[in-house]
Amino acid sequence: KTSLELIETFEKGLDYYFNQDWEKALEYFEKSKLLEEDFSGRNTNPSQVFIKRCNHFSMNPPPDDWDGVWRMTTK
């Protein structure tokens, strides 16, 4: 398990995320989450953030003109 493997896996997840393929994105973010856990001292990691977003978008798809930006609706 290397940093390069983590980066490549996370990047594949991002590619699927921006193409709105939530299922495939989740698959890669779940894999990268396991690699990120090797870095101690964190309560969360980027993969966990995108897993939550994929779950949200799979139930609440973004508009057709979605630009990939996550818009916060609460503080």
PyMOL Python script that loads the backbone (N, CA, C, O; Angstrom):
from pymol import cmd

cmd.read_pdbstr("""\
ATOM      1  N   LYS A   1       0.854  -1.180   0.000  1.00  0.00           N
ATOM      2  CA  LYS A   1       0.000   0.000   0.000  1.00  0.00           C
ATOM      3  C   LYS A   1       0.895   1.237   0.000  1.00  0.00           C
ATOM      4  O   LYS A   1       1.619   1.502   0.960  1.00  0.00           O
ATOM      5  N   THR A   2       0.832   1.958  -1.057  1.00  0.00           N
ATOM      6  CA  THR A   2       1.696   3.126  -1.176  1.00  0.00           C
ATOM      7  C   THR A   2       0.874   4.386  -1.379  1.00  0.00           C
ATOM      8  O   THR A   2      -0.319   4.339  -1.680  1.00  0.00           O
ATOM      9  N   SER A   3       1.541   5.498  -1.208  1.00  0.00           N
ATOM     10  CA  SER A   3       0.883   6.782  -1.465  1.00  0.00           C
ATOM     11  C   SER A   3       0.457   6.880  -2.923  1.00  0.00           C
ATOM     12  O   SER A   3      -0.601   7.433  -3.223  1.00  0.00           O
ATOM     13  N   LEU A   4       1.268   6.350  -3.827  1.00  0.00           N
ATOM     14  CA  LEU A   4       0.923   6.386  -5.251  1.00  0.00           C
ATOM     15  C   LEU A   4      -0.356   5.595  -5.515  1.00  0.00           C
ATOM     16  O   LEU A   4      -1.216   6.033  -6.279  1.00  0.00           O
ATOM     17  N   GLU A   5      -0.477   4.437  -4.887  1.00  0.00           N
ATOM     18  CA  GLU A   5      -1.689   3.627  -5.045  1.00  0.00           C
ATOM     19  C   GLU A   5      -2.913   4.391  -4.529  1.00  0.00           C
ATOM     20  O   GLU A   5      -3.976   4.364  -5.150  1.00  0.00           O
ATOM     21  N   LEU A   6      -2.755   5.061  -3.409  1.00  0.00           N
ATOM     22  CA  LEU A   6      -3.837   5.870  -2.846  1.00  0.00           C
ATOM     23  C   LEU A   6      -4.248   6.968  -3.813  1.00  0.00           C
ATOM     24  O   LEU A   6      -5.435   7.148  -4.084  1.00  0.00           O
ATOM     25  N   ILE A   7      -3.281   7.694  -4.329  1.00  0.00           N
ATOM     26  CA  ILE A   7      -3.563   8.806  -5.243  1.00  0.00           C
ATOM     27  C   ILE A   7      -4.260   8.308  -6.503  1.00  0.00           C
ATOM     28  O   ILE A   7      -5.247   8.899  -6.942  1.00  0.00           O
ATOM     29  N   GLU A   8      -3.756   7.233  -7.083  1.00  0.00           N
ATOM     30  CA  GLU A   8      -4.348   6.702  -8.314  1.00  0.00           C
ATOM     31  C   GLU A   8      -5.775   6.205  -8.079  1.00  0.00           C
ATOM     32  O   GLU A   8      -6.654   6.419  -8.914  1.00  0.00           O
ATOM     33  N   THR A   9      -6.001   5.553  -6.960  1.00  0.00           N
ATOM     34  CA  THR A   9      -7.333   5.031  -6.645  1.00  0.00           C
ATOM     35  C   THR A   9      -8.311   6.173  -6.400  1.00  0.00           C
ATOM     36  O   THR A   9      -9.430   6.156  -6.913  1.00  0.00           O
ATOM     37  N   PHE A  10      -7.892   7.162  -5.620  1.00  0.00           N
ATOM     38  CA  PHE A  10      -8.749   8.311  -5.336  1.00  0.00           C
ATOM     39  C   PHE A  10      -9.061   9.078  -6.621  1.00  0.00           C
ATOM     40  O   PHE A  10     -10.190   9.525  -6.824  1.00  0.00           O
ATOM     41  N   GLU A  11      -8.060   9.225  -7.480  1.00  0.00           N
ATOM     42  CA  GLU A  11      -8.256   9.941  -8.746  1.00  0.00           C
ATOM     43  C   GLU A  11      -9.284   9.233  -9.631  1.00  0.00           C
ATOM     44  O   GLU A  11     -10.093   9.890 -10.286  1.00  0.00           O
ATOM     45  N   LYS A  12      -9.257   7.909  -9.654  1.00  0.00           N
ATOM     46  CA  LYS A  12     -10.265   7.162 -10.424  1.00  0.00           C
ATOM     47  C   LYS A  12     -11.652   7.420  -9.853  1.00  0.00           C
ATOM     48  O   LYS A  12     -12.622   7.572 -10.595  1.00  0.00           O
ATOM     49  N   GLY A  13     -11.736   7.467  -8.527  1.00  0.00           N
ATOM     50  CA  GLY A  13     -13.008   7.788  -7.889  1.00  0.00           C
ATOM     51  C   GLY A  13     -13.505   9.154  -8.302  1.00  0.00           C
ATOM     52  O   GLY A  13     -14.692   9.334  -8.576  1.00  0.00           O
ATOM     53  N   LEU A  14     -12.600  10.121  -8.350  1.00  0.00           N
ATOM     54  CA  LEU A  14     -12.977  11.474  -8.770  1.00  0.00           C
ATOM     55  C   LEU A  14     -13.469  11.499 -10.213  1.00  0.00           C
ATOM     56  O   LEU A  14     -14.437  12.189 -10.534  1.00  0.00           O
ATOM     57  N   ASP A  15     -12.803  10.748 -11.077  1.00  0.00           N
ATOM     58  CA  ASP A  15     -13.237  10.691 -12.479  1.00  0.00           C
ATOM     59  C   ASP A  15     -14.685  10.208 -12.575  1.00  0.00           C
ATOM     60  O   ASP A  15     -15.499  10.799 -13.285  1.00  0.00           O
ATOM     61  N   TYR A  16     -14.994   9.136 -11.859  1.00  0.00           N
ATOM     62  CA  TYR A  16     -16.366   8.620 -11.873  1.00  0.00           C
ATOM     63  C   TYR A  16     -17.326   9.604 -11.214  1.00  0.00           C
ATOM     64  O   TYR A  16     -18.454   9.775 -11.675  1.00  0.00           O
ATOM     65  N   TYR A  17     -16.887  10.244 -10.151  1.00  0.00           N
ATOM     66  CA  TYR A  17     -17.715  11.230  -9.448  1.00  0.00           C
ATOM     67  C   TYR A  17     -18.115  12.365 -10.387  1.00  0.00           C
ATOM     68  O   TYR A  17     -19.293  12.712 -10.475  1.00  0.00           O
ATOM     69  N   PHE A  18     -17.148  12.937 -11.083  1.00  0.00           N
ATOM     70  CA  PHE A  18     -17.450  14.062 -11.970  1.00  0.00           C
ATOM     71  C   PHE A  18     -18.260  13.643 -13.196  1.00  0.00           C
ATOM     72  O   PHE A  18     -18.880  14.477 -13.856  1.00  0.00           O
ATOM     73  N   ASN A  19     -18.248  12.343 -13.494  1.00  0.00           N
ATOM     74  CA  ASN A  19     -19.093  11.821 -14.571  1.00  0.00           C
ATOM     75  C   ASN A  19     -20.422  11.283 -14.040  1.00  0.00           C
ATOM     76  O   ASN A  19     -21.187  10.657 -14.773  1.00  0.00           O
ATOM     77  N   GLN A  20     -20.683  11.533 -12.772  1.00  0.00           N
ATOM     78  CA  GLN A  20     -21.932  11.172 -12.099  1.00  0.00           C
ATOM     79  C   GLN A  20     -22.211   9.669 -12.101  1.00  0.00           C
ATOM     80  O   GLN A  20     -23.367   9.246 -12.113  1.00  0.00           O
ATOM     81  N   ASP A  21     -21.159   8.880 -12.091  1.00  0.00           N
ATOM     82  CA  ASP A  21     -21.304   7.430 -11.949  1.00  0.00           C
ATOM     83  C   ASP A  21     -21.058   7.119 -10.472  1.00  0.00           C
ATOM     84  O   ASP A  21     -19.969   6.703 -10.079  1.00  0.00           O
ATOM     85  N   TRP A  22     -22.096   7.331  -9.672  1.00  0.00           N
ATOM     86  CA  TRP A  22     -21.957   7.267  -8.212  1.00  0.00           C
ATOM     87  C   TRP A  22     -21.536   5.890  -7.734  1.00  0.00           C
ATOM     88  O   TRP A  22     -20.744   5.779  -6.799  1.00  0.00           O
ATOM     89  N   GLU A  23     -22.053   4.837  -8.361  1.00  0.00           N
ATOM     90  CA  GLU A  23     -21.729   3.473  -7.935  1.00  0.00           C
ATOM     91  C   GLU A  23     -20.238   3.177  -8.109  1.00  0.00           C
ATOM     92  O   GLU A  23     -19.591   2.670  -7.193  1.00  0.00           O
ATOM     93  N   LYS A  24     -19.700   3.491  -9.275  1.00  0.00           N
ATOM     94  CA  LYS A  24     -18.268   3.254  -9.519  1.00  0.00           C
ATOM     95  C   LYS A  24     -17.410   4.183  -8.663  1.00  0.00           C
ATOM     96  O   LYS A  24     -16.367   3.773  -8.154  1.00  0.00           O
ATOM     97  N   ALA A  25     -17.846   5.429  -8.506  1.00  0.00           N
ATOM     98  CA  ALA A  25     -17.102   6.365  -7.661  1.00  0.00           C
ATOM     99  C   ALA A  25     -17.026   5.830  -6.239  1.00  0.00           C
ATOM    100  O   ALA A  25     -15.964   5.855  -5.618  1.00  0.00           O
ATOM    101  N   LEU A  26     -18.152   5.347  -5.723  1.00  0.00           N
ATOM    102  CA  LEU A  26     -18.172   4.775  -4.371  1.00  0.00           C
ATOM    103  C   LEU A  26     -17.205   3.608  -4.249  1.00  0.00           C
ATOM    104  O   LEU A  26     -16.508   3.472  -3.243  1.00  0.00           O
ATOM    105  N   GLU A  27     -17.167   2.775  -5.268  1.00  0.00           N
ATOM    106  CA  GLU A  27     -16.267   1.621  -5.266  1.00  0.00           C
ATOM    107  C   GLU A  27     -14.814   2.072  -5.061  1.00  0.00           C
ATOM    108  O   GLU A  27     -14.089   1.502  -4.244  1.00  0.00           O
ATOM    109  N   TYR A  28     -14.404   3.085  -5.800  1.00  0.00           N
ATOM    110  CA  TYR A  28     -13.021   3.554  -5.694  1.00  0.00           C
ATOM    111  C   TYR A  28     -12.771   4.355  -4.420  1.00  0.00           C
ATOM    112  O   TYR A  28     -11.688   4.265  -3.842  1.00  0.00           O
ATOM    113  N   PHE A  29     -13.746   5.131  -3.975  1.00  0.00           N
ATOM    114  CA  PHE A  29     -13.560   5.873  -2.730  1.00  0.00           C
ATOM    115  C   PHE A  29     -13.503   4.923  -1.531  1.00  0.00           C
ATOM    116  O   PHE A  29     -12.784   5.193  -0.569  1.00  0.00           O
ATOM    117  N   GLU A  30     -14.244   3.824  -1.574  1.00  0.00           N
ATOM    118  CA  GLU A  30     -14.156   2.824  -0.499  1.00  0.00           C
ATOM    119  C   GLU A  30     -12.759   2.207  -0.472  1.00  0.00           C
ATOM    120  O   GLU A  30     -12.201   1.979   0.601  1.00  0.00           O
ATOM    121  N   LYS A  31     -12.196   1.937  -1.648  1.00  0.00           N
ATOM    122  CA  LYS A  31     -10.839   1.390  -1.716  1.00  0.00           C
ATOM    123  C   LYS A  31      -9.816   2.398  -1.207  1.00  0.00           C
ATOM    124  O   LYS A  31      -8.915   2.046  -0.445  1.00  0.00           O
ATOM    125  N   SER A  32      -9.957   3.655  -1.631  1.00  0.00           N
ATOM    126  CA  SER A  32      -8.979   4.660  -1.200  1.00  0.00           C
ATOM    127  C   SER A  32      -9.127   4.965   0.285  1.00  0.00           C
ATOM    128  O   SER A  32      -8.152   5.324   0.945  1.00  0.00           O
ATOM    129  N   LYS A  33     -10.344   4.826   0.817  1.00  0.00           N
ATOM    130  CA  LYS A  33     -10.553   5.040   2.256  1.00  0.00           C
ATOM    131  C   LYS A  33      -9.697   4.072   3.064  1.00  0.00           C
ATOM    132  O   LYS A  33      -9.106   4.455   4.074  1.00  0.00           O
ATOM    133  N   LEU A  34      -9.629   2.832   2.628  1.00  0.00           N
ATOM    134  CA  LEU A  34      -8.818   1.837   3.327  1.00  0.00           C
ATOM    135  C   LEU A  34      -7.341   2.196   3.282  1.00  0.00           C
ATOM    136  O   LEU A  34      -6.614   1.969   4.250  1.00  0.00           O
ATOM    137  N   LEU A  35      -6.899   2.747   2.175  1.00  0.00           N
ATOM    138  CA  LEU A  35      -5.499   3.158   2.055  1.00  0.00           C
ATOM    139  C   LEU A  35      -5.219   4.395   2.901  1.00  0.00           C
ATOM    140  O   LEU A  35      -4.134   4.528   3.467  1.00  0.00           O
ATOM    141  N   GLU A  36      -6.190   5.299   2.989  1.00  0.00           N
ATOM    142  CA  GLU A  36      -6.013   6.520   3.775  1.00  0.00           C
ATOM    143  C   GLU A  36      -5.949   6.229   5.265  1.00  0.00           C
ATOM    144  O   GLU A  36      -5.343   6.995   6.014  1.00  0.00           O
ATOM    145  N   GLU A  37      -6.553   5.150   5.704  1.00  0.00           N
ATOM    146  CA  GLU A  37      -6.537   4.822   7.123  1.00  0.00           C
ATOM    147  C   GLU A  37      -5.133   4.530   7.632  1.00  0.00           C
ATOM    148  O   GLU A  37      -4.907   4.488   8.841  1.00  0.00           O
ATOM    149  N   ASP A  38      -4.196   4.330   6.724  1.00  0.00           N
ATOM    150  CA  ASP A  38      -2.809   4.128   7.124  1.00  0.00           C
ATOM    151  C   ASP A  38      -2.196   5.396   7.706  1.00  0.00           C
ATOM    152  O   ASP A  38      -1.152   5.330   8.354  1.00  0.00           O
ATOM    153  N   PHE A  39      -2.824   6.543   7.488  1.00  0.00           N
ATOM    154  CA  PHE A  39      -2.334   7.810   8.012  1.00  0.00           C
ATOM    155  C   PHE A  39      -3.068   8.089   9.317  1.00  0.00           C
ATOM    156  O   PHE A  39      -4.238   8.473   9.305  1.00  0.00           O
ATOM    157  N   SER A  40      -2.388   7.899  10.436  1.00  0.00           N
ATOM    158  CA  SER A  40      -3.047   8.010  11.738  1.00  0.00           C
ATOM    159  C   SER A  40      -3.279   9.459  12.145  1.00  0.00           C
ATOM    160  O   SER A  40      -2.722  10.386  11.558  1.00  0.00           O
ATOM    161  N   GLY A  41      -4.115   9.630  13.166  1.00  0.00           N
ATOM    162  CA  GLY A  41      -4.369  10.948  13.717  1.00  0.00           C
ATOM    163  C   GLY A  41      -5.457  11.729  13.021  1.00  0.00           C
ATOM    164  O   GLY A  41      -5.576  12.936  13.227  1.00  0.00           O
ATOM    165  N   ARG A  42      -6.256  11.067  12.198  1.00  0.00           N
ATOM    166  CA  ARG A  42      -7.331  11.757  11.479  1.00  0.00           C
ATOM    167  C   ARG A  42      -8.681  11.182  11.886  1.00  0.00           C
ATOM    168  O   ARG A  42      -8.823   9.974  12.074  1.00  0.00           O
ATOM    169  N   ASN A  43      -9.663  12.055  12.019  1.00  0.00           N
ATOM    170  CA  ASN A  43     -11.026  11.606  12.298  1.00  0.00           C
ATOM    171  C   ASN A  43     -11.791  11.328  11.020  1.00  0.00           C
ATOM    172  O   ASN A  43     -12.738  10.542  11.015  1.00  0.00           O
ATOM    173  N   THR A  44     -11.388  11.964   9.948  1.00  0.00           N
ATOM    174  CA  THR A  44     -12.024  11.765   8.647  1.00  0.00           C
ATOM    175  C   THR A  44     -10.938  11.848   7.586  1.00  0.00           C
ATOM    176  O   THR A  44      -9.789  12.173   7.884  1.00  0.00           O
ATOM    177  N   ASN A  45     -11.305  11.557   6.365  1.00  0.00           N
ATOM    178  CA  ASN A  45     -10.354  11.677   5.266  1.00  0.00           C
ATOM    179  C   ASN A  45     -11.130  12.052   4.007  1.00  0.00           C
ATOM    180  O   ASN A  45     -12.357  11.952   3.987  1.00  0.00           O
ATOM    181  N   PRO A  46     -10.441  12.476   2.971  1.00  0.00           N
ATOM    182  CA  PRO A  46     -11.135  12.906   1.751  1.00  0.00           C
ATOM    183  C   PRO A  46     -12.069  11.842   1.169  1.00  0.00           C
ATOM    184  O   PRO A  46     -13.144  12.170   0.667  1.00  0.00           O
ATOM    185  N   SER A  47     -11.669  10.589   1.232  1.00  0.00           N
ATOM    186  CA  SER A  47     -12.528   9.536   0.684  1.00  0.00           C
ATOM    187  C   SER A  47     -13.859   9.477   1.412  1.00  0.00           C
ATOM    188  O   SER A  47     -14.901   9.301   0.782  1.00  0.00           O
ATOM    189  N   GLN A  48     -13.838   9.621   2.730  1.00  0.00           N
ATOM    190  CA  GLN A  48     -15.086   9.592   3.495  1.00  0.00           C
ATOM    191  C   GLN A  48     -15.999  10.748   3.096  1.00  0.00           C
ATOM    192  O   GLN A  48     -17.217  10.582   3.030  1.00  0.00           O
ATOM    193  N   VAL A  49     -15.423  11.907   2.832  1.00  0.00           N
ATOM    194  CA  VAL A  49     -16.208  13.064   2.399  1.00  0.00           C
ATOM    195  C   VAL A  49     -16.907  12.752   1.078  1.00  0.00           C
ATOM    196  O   VAL A  49     -18.099  13.020   0.924  1.00  0.00           O
ATOM    197  N   PHE A  50     -16.170  12.188   0.129  1.00  0.00           N
ATOM    198  CA  PHE A  50     -16.755  11.899  -1.180  1.00  0.00           C
ATOM    199  C   PHE A  50     -17.716  10.715  -1.135  1.00  0.00           C
ATOM    200  O   PHE A  50     -18.645  10.652  -1.941  1.00  0.00           O
ATOM    201  N   ILE A  51     -17.517   9.786  -0.222  1.00  0.00           N
ATOM    202  CA  ILE A  51     -18.476   8.690  -0.051  1.00  0.00           C
ATOM    203  C   ILE A  51     -19.825   9.266   0.357  1.00  0.00           C
ATOM    204  O   ILE A  51     -20.860   8.874  -0.183  1.00  0.00           O
ATOM    205  N   LYS A  52     -19.817  10.188   1.301  1.00  0.00           N
ATOM    206  CA  LYS A  52     -21.067  10.830   1.735  1.00  0.00           C
ATOM    207  C   LYS A  52     -21.719  11.583   0.580  1.00  0.00           C
ATOM    208  O   LYS A  52     -22.939  11.540   0.418  1.00  0.00           O
ATOM    209  N   ARG A  53     -20.923  12.260  -0.208  1.00  0.00           N
ATOM    210  CA  ARG A  53     -21.467  13.022  -1.335  1.00  0.00           C
ATOM    211  C   ARG A  53     -22.056  12.102  -2.396  1.00  0.00           C
ATOM    212  O   ARG A  53     -23.113  12.392  -2.957  1.00  0.00           O
ATOM    213  N   CYS A  54     -21.375  10.993  -2.672  1.00  0.00           N
ATOM    214  CA  CYS A  54     -21.904  10.031  -3.651  1.00  0.00           C
ATOM    215  C   CYS A  54     -23.227   9.449  -3.170  1.00  0.00           C
ATOM    216  O   CYS A  54     -24.169   9.304  -3.949  1.00  0.00           O
ATOM    217  N   ASN A  55     -23.293   9.120  -1.890  1.00  0.00           N
ATOM    218  CA  ASN A  55     -24.545   8.596  -1.341  1.00  0.00           C
ATOM    219  C   ASN A  55     -25.659   9.630  -1.462  1.00  0.00           C
ATOM    220  O   ASN A  55     -26.795   9.291  -1.792  1.00  0.00           O
ATOM    221  N   HIS A  56     -25.331  10.880  -1.197  1.00  0.00           N
ATOM    222  CA  HIS A  56     -26.319  11.954  -1.328  1.00  0.00           C
ATOM    223  C   HIS A  56     -26.797  12.078  -2.777  1.00  0.00           C
ATOM    224  O   HIS A  56     -27.999  12.107  -3.040  1.00  0.00           O
ATOM    225  N   PHE A  57     -25.851  12.152  -3.709  1.00  0.00           N
ATOM    226  CA  PHE A  57     -26.208  12.355  -5.109  1.00  0.00           C
ATOM    227  C   PHE A  57     -26.911  11.144  -5.714  1.00  0.00           C
ATOM    228  O   PHE A  57     -27.710  11.297  -6.638  1.00  0.00           O
ATOM    229  N   SER A  58     -26.632   9.953  -5.215  1.00  0.00           N
ATOM    230  CA  SER A  58     -27.337   8.787  -5.757  1.00  0.00           C
ATOM    231  C   SER A  58     -28.819   8.838  -5.398  1.00  0.00           C
ATOM    232  O   SER A  58     -29.656   8.303  -6.124  1.00  0.00           O
ATOM    233  N   MET A  59     -29.141   9.481  -4.278  1.00  0.00           N
ATOM    234  CA  MET A  59     -30.538   9.637  -3.861  1.00  0.00           C
ATOM    235  C   MET A  59     -31.139  10.963  -4.339  1.00  0.00           C
ATOM    236  O   MET A  59     -32.354  11.075  -4.499  1.00  0.00           O
ATOM    237  N   ASN A  60     -30.289  11.958  -4.564  1.00  0.00           N
ATOM    238  CA  ASN A  60     -30.712  13.310  -4.966  1.00  0.00           C
ATOM    239  C   ASN A  60     -29.820  13.784  -6.110  1.00  0.00           C
ATOM    240  O   ASN A  60     -28.925  14.599  -5.889  1.00  0.00           O
ATOM    241  N   PRO A  61     -30.043  13.296  -7.313  1.00  0.00           N
ATOM    242  CA  PRO A  61     -29.146  13.633  -8.427  1.00  0.00           C
ATOM    243  C   PRO A  61     -29.028  15.143  -8.644  1.00  0.00           C
ATOM    244  O   PRO A  61     -29.997  15.886  -8.487  1.00  0.00           O
ATOM    245  N   PRO A  62     -27.829  15.575  -9.006  1.00  0.00           N
ATOM    246  CA  PRO A  62     -27.646  16.997  -9.299  1.00  0.00           C
ATOM    247  C   PRO A  62     -28.323  17.357 -10.619  1.00  0.00           C
ATOM    248  O   PRO A  62     -28.686  16.470 -11.392  1.00  0.00           O
ATOM    249  N   PRO A  63     -28.495  18.654 -10.882  1.00  0.00           N
ATOM    250  CA  PRO A  63     -29.116  19.065 -12.144  1.00  0.00           C
ATOM    251  C   PRO A  63     -28.236  18.692 -13.344  1.00  0.00           C
ATOM    252  O   PRO A  63     -27.045  18.418 -13.197  1.00  0.00           O
ATOM    253  N   ASP A  64     -28.841  18.690 -14.513  1.00  0.00           N
ATOM    254  CA  ASP A  64     -28.117  18.319 -15.735  1.00  0.00           C
ATOM    255  C   ASP A  64     -26.907  19.209 -15.990  1.00  0.00           C
ATOM    256  O   ASP A  64     -25.919  18.759 -16.570  1.00  0.00           O
ATOM    257  N   ASP A  65     -26.976  20.467 -15.564  1.00  0.00           N
ATOM    258  CA  ASP A  65     -25.864  21.394 -15.804  1.00  0.00           C
ATOM    259  C   ASP A  65     -24.884  21.452 -14.627  1.00  0.00           C
ATOM    260  O   ASP A  65     -24.147  22.428 -14.481  1.00  0.00           O
ATOM    261  N   TRP A  66     -24.874  20.416 -13.793  1.00  0.00           N
ATOM    262  CA  TRP A  66     -23.995  20.351 -12.625  1.00  0.00           C
ATOM    263  C   TRP A  66     -22.545  20.530 -13.037  1.00  0.00           C
ATOM    264  O   TRP A  66     -22.076  19.899 -13.985  1.00  0.00           O
ATOM    265  N   ASP A  67     -21.842  21.391 -12.324  1.00  0.00           N
ATOM    266  CA  ASP A  67     -20.443  21.675 -12.647  1.00  0.00           C
ATOM    267  C   ASP A  67     -19.457  20.959 -11.728  1.00  0.00           C
ATOM    268  O   ASP A  67     -18.259  21.239 -11.767  1.00  0.00           O
ATOM    269  N   GLY A  68     -19.946  20.045 -10.910  1.00  0.00           N
ATOM    270  CA  GLY A  68     -19.071  19.283 -10.031  1.00  0.00           C
ATOM    271  C   GLY A  68     -18.849  19.913  -8.672  1.00  0.00           C
ATOM    272  O   GLY A  68     -18.176  19.335  -7.819  1.00  0.00           O
ATOM    273  N   VAL A  69     -19.410  21.094  -8.464  1.00  0.00           N
ATOM    274  CA  VAL A  69     -19.207  21.807  -7.203  1.00  0.00           C
ATOM    275  C   VAL A  69     -20.212  21.318  -6.171  1.00  0.00           C
ATOM    276  O   VAL A  69     -21.396  21.159  -6.468  1.00  0.00           O
ATOM    277  N   TRP A  70     -19.731  21.082  -4.963  1.00  0.00           N
ATOM    278  CA  TRP A  70     -20.595  20.720  -3.840  1.00  0.00           C
ATOM    279  C   TRP A  70     -21.003  22.009  -3.154  1.00  0.00           C
ATOM    280  O   TRP A  70     -20.159  22.758  -2.663  1.00  0.00           O
ATOM    281  N   ARG A  71     -22.280  22.258  -3.123  1.00  0.00           N
ATOM    282  CA  ARG A  71     -22.776  23.492  -2.511  1.00  0.00           C
ATOM    283  C   ARG A  71     -23.301  23.200  -1.116  1.00  0.00           C
ATOM    284  O   ARG A  71     -24.216  22.396  -0.934  1.00  0.00           O
ATOM    285  N   MET A  72     -22.708  23.864  -0.137  1.00  0.00           N
ATOM    286  CA  MET A  72     -23.132  23.709   1.249  1.00  0.00           C
ATOM    287  C   MET A  72     -24.461  24.437   1.432  1.00  0.00           C
ATOM    288  O   MET A  72     -24.616  25.579   1.002  1.00  0.00           O
ATOM    289  N   THR A  73     -25.409  23.773   2.070  1.00  0.00           N
ATOM    290  CA  THR A  73     -26.711  24.397   2.301  1.00  0.00           C
ATOM    291  C   THR A  73     -26.935  24.725   3.772  1.00  0.00           C
ATOM    292  O   THR A  73     -27.869  25.450   4.116  1.00  0.00           O
ATOM    293  N   THR A  74     -26.074  24.189   4.643  1.00  0.00           N
ATOM    294  CA  THR A  74     -26.137  24.502   6.071  1.00  0.00           C
ATOM    295  C   THR A  74     -24.734  24.784   6.573  1.00  0.00           C
ATOM    296  O   THR A  74     -23.740  24.442   5.932  1.00  0.00           O
ATOM    297  N   LYS A  75     -24.679  25.408   7.718  1.00  0.00           N
ATOM    298  CA  LYS A  75     -23.374  25.738   8.290  1.00  0.00           C
ATOM    299  C   LYS A  75     -23.064  24.855   9.458  1.00  0.00           C
ATOM    300  O   LYS A  75     -22.003  24.989  10.068  1.00  0.00           O
TER     301      LYS A  75
END
""", "prot")
cmd.dss("prot")
cmd.show_as("cartoon", "prot")
cmd.util.cbc("prot")
cmd.orient("prot")
